[in-house]
Amino acid sequence: MVELRSKVFAADEQDANVEAALRDLREHIYNHMNTNLNAGANTVYPPIQLKYRYDRLVSEQQKSGDNSEVYSKAQQFCEQGNQQFSGGNRVACIEQYVTQNGGTPQAAIPESLYKFDFVSPRWSPDVAGWSLVITGILLVAATGLLIKRRFFK
């Protein structure tokens, strides 16, 4: 799963086929129970945030707007202050910088274009899932056998 997640970030950086990498990651997560994209206790949510896609969307939006100079300065300012890998609070920083420096804020870029999260199923038909089923059956059988021996001698 870590390899698939790295492929998503690499595809985003290279402006390659991000959709195919996301599809592979999503299929892996949907087919394996207890998979989690969070890398630790202090991670951002959602765990997949495509920094380079967001930057490209912002630059496209700047080209179409009239205050592109303010936005480019805002992006430089926020990149210097936010050294996080996924760009956690970059959107808020850029919006605040533009507002404070006389620019007119543009419409927000929909988060669904660059933020993703996938949830694994509670049970899946893989080794771990079938092990749980077999363990449950054995537990019920052992409990039944114990009750039978104890109360029906």
C-alpha positions in Angstrom: 0.0 0.0 0.0 2.9 2.4 0.8 4.2 1.7 -2.7 0.8 2.5 -4.3 0.6 5.7 -2.2 4.1 6.8 -3.4 3.0 6.1 -7.0 0.1 8.6 -6.5 2.4 11.3 -5.2 5.0 10.6 -8.0 2.3 10.8 -10.7 1.1 14.1 -9.2 4.6 15.5 -9.2 5.3 14.5 -12.8 1.8 15.5 -14.0 1.3 11.9 -15.2 -1.9 9.8 -15.0 -2.9 10.5 -11.4 -6.3 8.9 -12.0 -4.8 5.5 -12.8 -2.6 5.6 -9.7 -5.6 6.7 -7.5 -7.7 3.9 -9.0 -5.0 1.3 -8.2 -4.7 2.6 -4.6 -8.5 2.7 -4.2 -8.9 -0.9 -5.4 -6.2 -2.1 -3.1 -7.8 -0.4 -0.1 -11.3 -1.6 -1.0 -10.0 -5.2 -1.3 -8.1 -5.4 2.0 -9.5 -4.8 5.4 -7.9 -2.7 8.0 -5.8 -0.7 5.5 -5.3 2.9 6.6 -3.8 5.8 4.6 -2.9 7.8 7.7 0.9 7.7 8.3 0.8 8.6 12.0 -0.9 10.5 14.8 0.0 13.9 13.4 -1.1 13.5 9.8 -3.3 15.8 7.8 -6.8 14.8 6.8 -7.6 13.7 4.2 -4.4 11.7 3.8 -4.0 12.1 0.0 -3.6 15.7 -0.9 -2.1 16.3 -4.3 0.1 19.4 -3.8 1.3 19.7 -7.4 -2.2 19.3 -8.8 -3.4 22.1 -6.5 -0.5 24.3 -7.6 -1.4 23.7 -11.3 -5.0 24.5 -10.6 -4.0 27.7 -8.8 -1.7 28.8 -11.6 -4.5 28.2 -14.1 -6.9 30.2 -12.0 -4.3 33.0 -11.7 -3.9 33.1 -15.5 -7.6 33.6 -15.9 -7.8 36.3 -13.2 -6.6 39.9 -13.2 -4.5 39.9 -10.0 -2.1 37.1 -10.9 0.9 39.0 -9.4 -0.7 39.1 -6.0 -1.4 35.4 -6.2 2.1 34.5 -7.3 3.5 36.5 -4.4 1.0 34.8 -2.1 2.1 31.4 -3.3 5.8 32.2 -2.8 5.1 33.5 0.7 3.1 30.5 1.7 5.6 28.0 0.3 8.3 29.6 2.4 6.3 29.5 5.6 4.7 26.0 5.0 7.3 23.3 4.6 4.8 20.5 5.0 4.9 17.7 2.4 1.2 17.8 1.6 0.7 21.5 1.8 -1.7 21.2 4.8 -3.0 24.8 5.3 -1.7 26.4 2.1 -5.2 27.4 0.8 -6.0 29.4 3.9 -2.6 31.1 3.8 -3.0 32.1 0.2 -6.5 33.4 0.7 -5.4 35.4 3.8 -2.4 36.9 1.9 -4.5 38.0 -1.1 -7.1 39.6 1.2 -4.5 41.5 3.2 -2.6 42.7 0.1 -5.5 44.2 -1.8 -6.3 41.4 -4.2 -9.8 40.1 -4.8 -10.2 36.5 -3.7 -11.2 34.2 -6.5 -13.7 31.3 -6.2 -12.3 28.4 -4.2 -11.0 25.4 -6.0 -13.2 22.4 -5.2 -11.4 20.1 -2.8 -12.6 17.0 -4.6 -10.1 17.9 -7.4 -7.0 17.4 -5.2 -8.0 15.8 -1.8 -8.8 12.1 -1.5 -9.5 9.5 1.2 -10.5 5.8 0.9 -12.0 3.7 3.6 -11.3 0.0 3.9 -14.2 -2.5 4.3 -14.9 -4.1 7.7 -14.5 -7.6 6.2 -13.0 -8.7 2.9 -12.5 -12.2 1.4 -8.8 -12.3 1.8 -6.6 -14.3 4.2 -7.3 -12.0 7.2 -11.1 -12.1 6.5 -11.3 -15.8 6.2 -9.1 -16.2 9.3 -11.6 -14.2 11.3 -14.5 -16.4 10.0 -12.7 -19.6 10.9 -11.7 -18.2 14.3 -15.3 -17.2 15.0 -16.6 -20.7 14.1 -14.0 -22.4 16.2 -14.8 -20.1 19.1 -18.5 -20.9 18.9 -17.7 -24.7 18.6 -15.3 -24.6 21.6 -17.9 -22.7 23.7 -20.6 -25.2 22.8 -18.4 -28.1 23.6 -17.4 -26.6 26.9 -21.1 -26.0 27.8 -22.0 -29.5 26.7 -19.2 -31.1 28.9 -19.9 -28.9 31.9 -23.7 -29.2 32.1 -24.6 -32.3 30.2 -22.4 -35.1 31.7 
